[in-house]
Amino acid sequence: MDIATSPLALPFPAMPAIGGVTLRVARARYKAWDRADLTYAELAPGTALAGVFTRNVCCSTEVEMGRESVAGGAARALVVNAGNSNAFTGYRGREAVEQITAQVAAHLGCSPAEVLVSSTGVIGVPLPKDKAREGVAAALTAEPCGWEDAARTIGTTDTFAKGATVSAMIGDVKVTLNGIIKGSGMIAPDMATMLGYIFTDAAVSPAFLQACLPAANAGTFNCITVDSDTSTSDTVLAFATGAAGNAVLEGQDSPGADAFMAAMQDICRQLAHLVVRDGEGAQKFIAITVTGAVSDESARIVGLAIANSPLVKTAIAGGDANWGRVVMAVGKAGQPADRDRLSIAFGGVWAAKDGLPLADYDEAPVAAHLAGQEVEITVDLGLGEGRATVWTCDLTHGYIAINADYRS
């Protein structure tokens, strides 16, 4: 089915080249569509690797092998297949991935463990080895492409290409981080909930890169949800080529490490927001801030309970300032909360404070706020100093239409 571009879409940014990264795309024809569906990124020797992966216990072979590669800390290539997740496919799925890694490794003269593979799409269908072989062969000799082409090629039900770029100064050396991501449905925080790839020309040790990525992930990818479902294939990988020539960042005490960590946090947040903006059927981007919790983690869990509530999400879709549904979601979160200390606001307008509706509450400005594309909900629990922000989208008829027709 044809899917209209999300009304929350943002234009693809101008993204500079990253030294040590060459991008190519090709048509493996995993599905009956007229588009490129295989992305190949070639990486310079010595590229450091880090990754975070889904905790879904029915994960794909790509995730299992990716974890093994990340343990080695080095990468020479990335292959992303779109249209087939290759999950729940047993030994046939593993054979297909091993074929890809061997084919690319032979071309580059590297170890197969240095070739990362991701696949996304329909679950339960083995990745066709003949199509994969031909697609990889075509990609290896294709003309280099830009970031937008690569971002578009990794998508499935995505309605727009998603990318972000940031820079940081490490001493007197400017380093750049570019990221591309795909994700639209089956999005819930259990590490990352989509396929995302971050490339930087910074020189970073694998150990420090692996420390930075999960730290950035915690407050970004792990704070988004579209539909509360965690994918079998979720992966976020970071590659550091070292082409910028800065002194290698070995740890948090390295000069410039704080700037790099902030840049990693920034790019992960931007990419996470793009996924929510392309939530299947989404019409509104929703930020939910929870304060006054007993801890930051408790605040995050309460925020996610609100964000994952179909009743809250459909109320927002309909422009209904039904704060009672927020009360319900707080109460079911399983976290410390006191009904008589609870306060709720929409768009900065308090509807209830300290467990009671405000006598002078005026719903008109709240209704006007909910009519827009960007919605803010604030919940104060009145118990402590913990706080967190999570991001989600509304739930519309479009979500049903997209997923009812997904396999066709």
N, C-alpha and C positions, 0 to 999 in steps of 0.2 A: 504494500500500500504506500501511497505517497504521503509523506508527513510534512506538514507546513513547518517552516522555521519557527522556533520558539519566540514568542514576543519578548522574552527576557534576554535574547541573544545579544552578545557584545561583538563588535567587529574584531577580526583577527589583528593582533598588533604587528607592527614592524619588528621583526626579530633578526638580529645580526647573526652572522656566521659564528660558529664556535670552532676554534682551532682543534683539529684532531677528530672532527665529526663530519662524516659524509653521508647524506641521506639519499635514498633511492626508493622508488615504489614500482610495483608491477602488478599484473593481473594473473592471479592464480585461478580465478573463476571458481571460488569455493561455493558461490551461489549464482543463480541466474540473474546477474545484474551487470550493467554496463559501466563498470568502474574498477579502479585499482583496489585491490584488497590484500596486498602483501607489502609491508614496509620493511626496509632493510637499512640499518644504520651501521656503518663501518667506523670503528674506533681505533685511534692510534695505539700502537704498542705502549704498554705501561699504564693504560687507563685503569683507574681505581673504580671499584664497584661496590654499591651498597643496595640493599633492598628490604622492603617490608611486604608481607604477603597475607592473604586471607587466612583466617582461622577456621573457615568452613571445613569440617572434617571430610567432606566429599570433594576435596580440591582436585584440580587437574594434574596431569603429569607435568605440565609446564611449570606449575607452582612447585611441585616436589623437586624437579631438577633445578629450578631457579634457586631454591634454598641451598642446594649443594654448591652451585656456582658462586653464590654470594659468600659462602664460607671460605672460598678461595680468594676472594677480594679482587679479582682481575677480570677484565672484559675486553674482547676485541670486536664483538658484533652483537647486534640485536635484530631479531626477526619477529614481526608481529603479524599474525594471521587474523583477518576479520571475516566473520560470517559463520565460523565454526569454533566452538569453545574447546573441542577435543576433550571434554570432561566426561567422566563416567564411561570411558571407552576401553578400559583394561589394557592388555598387552599391545593391542593394535594402536592405541593412542600413543603409548610410549615408543613403539617402533617408529611412528611418524616423526616424533620429536627427535629421536636419535638420528634419523635419516637427515633431518635438517641441520642439526649441529655438526654432523660428520661432513656434509656437503659444503657448508660454509667454512669449517675448519680446514678442509683440504684446499680450498681456494685461498685462504689467508695464511696457511702454514702455522696454525695455532692449535691449541688443545680444544677439543669439543666442549670442555667445561667452560671455556671462555666465550662461548656463543650462547646468548640468552634467547629464549623463545617464549612468546606469549600468544595465546589464542583467545578469541572472544566471539560469542555467537551462540548458536543452538547447542544445548547440552545433549549428550548421548549419541552423537554421530561421530564415528572415527574420522579424523582428519585424513582426507584422501591423499595417499602418498604420491600418486602420479601427479596430481595437481600441485602438491607442495613442491615436488622436485622441479617441475617446469616453472613454477612461480619463482622459486629461489634462483634458478638459472637465469631467468629473465631479469631479476632484480640485480644480480651480480654484475651485469653488463649494461644496465640502464644508465641513462644520463642522470647526473645528480639533480635533486629537486630541492625545493625550499621547504621551510617549516610548515607552511599552511597545507601544502600537498600531503606531507607526512601526517599531519594532524587529521586531515580529512580521511585519509586512507585507513587509519586505525579504527574508525567509527563503525557502529552498527545502526542502532536506532537513533543515534545522535542527529540533531537537526542543524548543527553548525560546528565548524572546526574550532577547537579550543586550544589556545596557547597563551603563554605569558613569558615575560622576560624581565629580569632585574639585574642590577650590577652592584658591585661592592669594591671598596678599596682595601687591599691587603698591603700595608705599607704604602709604597708609591706605585703599586701595580693595580690596575683596574681588571677585575675579573667579571665575567658575565655568566649568568645562569639562564638557560632557556628551558621551558617545559612545554610538553604537549600532553593531552589527556583525552580519554574517551570515557563516557559514562552518561547514562540517561535514565535507565531503569535498573532494577535489582541493586539498589543503592542503600546501604545501611552501614553504620560504622562498626567494623570489626577488624580494622586496620586501615583499609583504604577504599575498598568498594568500587573499584574500577581499574582501568589500566592507565598508568601515568608514568612518564619518563622525563627525567630532569638531566640535562647535560650542562656541564660547566667546563671552562678552560682553566679553572683553578687547580693548583697542585695541592692535593689533599691525600693523606694516607687513607688506605681502606678502613682502618680501625676508626679514625675520626669521622670519616664520611658515614660509616655505619652508626656512629653515635648521633650524628646530626640529623639523619633522616627520621628515625623513630621519634626523636624529640619534636621535630617539626610536625610530624604526622599526628601526634597526640592532640594538638589543639586545632587541627585543620581537617584532614580527611576523616579523622575519628570523631568529628563533630558535625558531620553532614548526614542527612538521610532523605531519601525520596519516598521509599515504600517499605522500609524495615527489613528488606530481604538482602542477605549477604551472598555474594556471588561465589561460585566455585573457582574462579580464575583471577580474583583481585590481586593486583600487583602494582607496586610503585618501585621503580628502579632509579638510582642516581649514578651517573657516570662522570668522573673527573679526569680529564685528559692531561692536565698539567701544562697545556700549551701556553698559558699566560706567562709562565716563567717566574711566578712568585716563590718565595721560600715555602717549602712544603709545610702545610698545616698538619701538625702531628697530634694536637690535642687542644683543650680549651685554653691552655696557657700560652699557646703560640700567638705571636703578634698578628692581629687581624682576624683571629678565630671568631671573636664576637661579631664582627661585621659579616663574616661568612654565614654564621649561624642565623643572624637576623635576615639575611638575604634568602636563605633556605626556608625560613619560616614564612617570609613574604610570598615567595613564589608558590609554596604549597597552599597558602590561604587563597591566593588568586585562582589557582587551578581548582581547588575544592569548590569555590563559589561558582565557577563556570559549570561544573557538573550539576549543581542544584538548579542553576538557571536553565539547564536543558532537561530537567526532570520530565519524564514522559507525561505529556498533557499539561504541563505547568503553565499557569497564567500569572502566578505571584511568587516572588522571592521573599521568604519569611526568615527574619532573624529573631531568635528567642534568647533573651538574656535572663539568667537566673542569678539572683544575688541573695545574700543572707543565709546561705546554706552552711551546714556544719563543715563542709570541705569543698574544694574545687571539684573533686570527682563526684561527690554527691550532687552538686549543682548540675554537672554535665548529665548525670543519669536522669534527674528530674526534667532537664531541658529536652532530652531525647524522648522521654515519655510523652511530653506535650507534642513534640514534633512528629512523633509516629502515630499519634491518635487520629484515626480516620474521622472521628467526630470533629476534632479541632480543625483538621485540614479541609473538610468539606464546608464547615462554617466559614472559614476564611475565603474559600472559593466562592461562596454565595454572598460575601460581604456582610455576614451576620456577626455582630459583636457579642457573641454568646460566651461571656466569660465564665459561665458555669461549667462549660466543657473544659476549660483550662483548670478549674478547681478539681474536676474529676480526674484529669490526667495527673495532676500533682499527687492526688491521693492514692493513685494506683502504682506510683513509681517505686514503692518499697523503700523509700528513703525518709529520714527524719523530717517531719513537717508538722506544723501546728495550725489547725484550721483557724484559730483565733488570732494568729499573727500574719496570716497570708494577705498579701497585697498584689493587685494585678492591674496592669496598664496596657493600653493599645496606643502606639504612636505617641507615647509620652503623656497620655491622658489617663489618669487613674480612674478605674471603674470601681474598685473596691480596695479598702485599706483595713488592715488589722481585723480581717475576718468579716467585715461588713461592707455592703454596698454604700457608696457615698451618697449622702442625701441630695447633694447638688450636682450629681453626675449628669452630664449632658452628652447624650449619645451621638449628636449630630457631627461633631468633629471626628469622633471615632469612626463613624460610618464613612465620612469623607476619606479618612486615612485608609480604610480597608478597600475603598474603591480603586486605590492606586496599585501599581505593580510591585511596590516595595513596602512590606509590612513589618512592623516591629512590635513584639510582645515582650513585656517586662514582668517578671514575677519575683517578688521579694518574700523570702520565707521567714525573715525576722529571727533567725536562730544563731547565725555566726557570720564569719567573714568569707566563706566560700562563694565563688562566682564562676560562671562559665557562659559562653555563648555558643549556640548551635544554630545550624542553618538548614532549612527545608523549603519545600514548595507546597502549594495547595494540591488537593486531590480532585480531579475533574473527570468528566466523561471521556476525555481524550486518553487518559491512562488506560481505561478499559478497552477502548477501541484499538490502541496500539498493541496491547498484549494479547488480545483475543485473536489478532491476525499475525502474531509474531513469526510463526513457522512457515507461513505461506510465501 
